[in-house]
Amino acid sequence: MPGLSVIIPVRNGGPRLADCLAALVPGAVDGLLRQVVVVDGGSTDASVSLARDMGADVIETAPGRGAQLAAGVSGARHDWLLLLHADTVLDDGWVEAVRSHIDAHGPGRAGWFRLAFDEGGGPARRVAGLANWRAATSGLPYGDQGLVVHRSLLADVGGVRPLPLMEDVDLVRRIGRRRLAPLDAVAETSAAKYRARGWWLVPARNLLLLVLFFCGVPPERLARLYR
């Protein structure tokens, strides 16, 4: 039976982290999920104590999602890895979807979840639909869609690079479209930044950053623009 380690970078995850961790419980009951690694990047809230109370292994590092993910991979004990954002909650079908992916593809392909938001309405459905279309047609799922990947495939492409931004795009580009497959389950992510900044502005900014990244602008500069 394959073993799965879930790696969650966090910084001030708040209540959403609790929901993220709670949604993983069916995987532990099933026997697929063997370890949860929460990599904290300097939280000032109760994220660390919450993670420990819920049974996760905690690694504390400097902030930066790429570096945090890389640290989590180093601390993972199992061959199958799920890279997951702290504000993302997997739906009830995630265990069966991951098992089906492992059985169908083995270690040679990584898998991503369909994106949804914790908010209804047309703008949320539109942005999620475009994200899922982008992932399916261009092989560019973002980090908030999660990524199931075997340790050997991750090693073959050079692992997670400690980038301050675009670490998710960088990784899936190196994996390549032919080695990515959709999972038949949903990852529901927080719409907080869209509610705060607008359902048009956030996607437009993300698209601009993606284009600049493809044009060779260093991730360090992009991170300053992102803030």
N, C-alpha and C positions, 0 to 999 in steps of 0.2 A: 504494500500500500504506500503510495507516495506521501511524503510529508511536506507541508506548506508552512513557510514562515512569512508572516505579514509584516511589512516595514512601513512605519508611519512617521514621517517627519512632522514635528509640531513646534509651534511657538505661540503660546497663549491660545490654546485650542478651545477653551471654554466648554459650554455644554455640548457643543457639536462633537467634540472628541468623545464624550461619553456615549453619544448615539452611534458614532463610528465603531467604537469598541463593542457595544452591545450587539450590533448587527453581525459581528463575527462569531458570536456564541454558537450558532448552528454548525459552523465548521468544526468547532472543538467537539461538540456532541457527536458529530459524524465520524470524527477521527482524522479528517483531512488536515485540519489546522492543528499544528503542533507547537507553534510559537508566535507570539506577537512582540515585535520590537518597536518601541516608541523612542524616537530619537529627538530629544528636546534641544532646541536652539536658544536657550536662555529665557524660558517663560517666566513671567512674574505673577502668573495666576496659579491655579491649583492643578495645572496639567500634569506635572510630574507625579504628585501624590495620587491623583485620580488614576493615572495609568498603572501605577504600582498596585493600588487597591483593587484594580480590575484584572490583575494577574499578568500584566505585560512586563517584559524586560525593558529597562530604561537605560538609554545611553545619553549622556549629556555632552554636547559639542557646541562649537561656535555656530551662530545662525548662518543659514544658507542652505536652501533645499537640496542642491546637488551634493554638497558635502555631507549633509545629514543622511541622505539616502545612501551614499557610499559607505558611511560609517555603519548604517544599519545592515547593509549587505555583508560587511565584514563580521558583524555580530550575529548573523543568522546561522542557524545550525542545520537547516534543511535545504534540499536541492531545488525545490520549487519555491519561488518567491512571488509575493504580491506586493507591488509598490502602490501605496494608497495614501491619498491626502487625508489630513485629519478632519476636514469638513465634509467628507464624502461618506455616505451611508449606502451600503450595498443592499439590494432588495432580497426577498426571501429565497429567490432561486439561484443565488450566487454559488452555493456549494455544488449543486448538480451541474451548473454551467462550467465551473472550473474542472470538475471531474470529467465531463464530456470532452472538454478541450484537451486534457492530458491524454485521455484514451485515444482520441482521434488524431492528434498531432505529435504527441511525444515531446521531447525536448527541443525539437527543431523549429517550433513556432511559438511566438508570444501571443497573448490574447488581451483584448481590451473590451471594456463594458460600454453599453449604450448610455449616453449621458441624459440625465434629466435634472430638473431643478426642484428645490423644495418650495416651489411657488407655481401656481397654475397661471393660466392666461396666455394670450396669444404671443406676447414678446418672449416669454420663457420657452414656449414650445418652438418658436421660430429659431431662437439661438441654439437650443439643444439640437434641433433638426439639422441645422447647418453644421454644427460640430460633428454630428454622427455621419453626415454626408462627406465632410472633409476626411474623417478618419477612414471611411470605407473606400473612397475614390483615390485619395492621395497617400494613404498610409501614414497619416499624421494625427493619431489620437493624442490629446493633451493629457497631462498628469492627473487632472480631475476625473478622467475616465478609468483610472486604475490601469495597471499593467501586470499581467501574470507572465512570468518568464522563468525559464530554467537557468540554473546557475551556469551551466556549460555554455548556453547561448549568450548569456550576459558576458561571460569571460571572453568568448570568441570575438565580440565586438568591442572589447576594451572596457567594459564595466560602465558604471555611472560616473561621469566626470563631475568634479566639484565646481560646477558653474553657478554663479549667483542668480542666473535667470536662463530660461530656455534649456534647462537640463533635460526636460522631458522630450522636447523636439529633437535635441541633439541625439538622444538615445534612440528614439524610434527611427530617425534617419539612418543611423548606423545599422540598426536591425534590418531595415528595408521592408518595403511593402509586401514582398512575397513571403516574408517570414512573420507576418502579422495576421491575426484572424479575429473576427468579432466573437464575443461571448454572448450567449443567449440569456442575458440578465442585465439589470439596470444599476448604474451607479448614480445615486441622487446626491448632487452637490449643493452647497449653500449658494443662494442668490444674493447674499448680503452686499457684495461689491456692485452688483448690477442695480440693486435697489438704491444704493448710495450715489452711484455715479451715472446711471442711466443705461437702458437696454440697448441703445444705439452707440453711445460713446465707448463703453467697455469693449465690445467686439471690434469697433473701428480702431481703437488703440492697440488691441491685441494683434490685429492684422498688420498694422504699421510696424510693430515690433518684430513680427515674423518676417516681413519683407526685409527689414533692416538686418536681421540676423542672417537671412539667406544671402544678403549682399556683403556680408563679412564684417559688420559692425561688432566690436567685441562685446560679449555679454555683460562685462562690467559697466560699459556705457549704457547699455540697454536697461540694466538694473536701476541706474540713476533716473532714467526716463520713466521707468515703471512706477517708481515711488512718486 
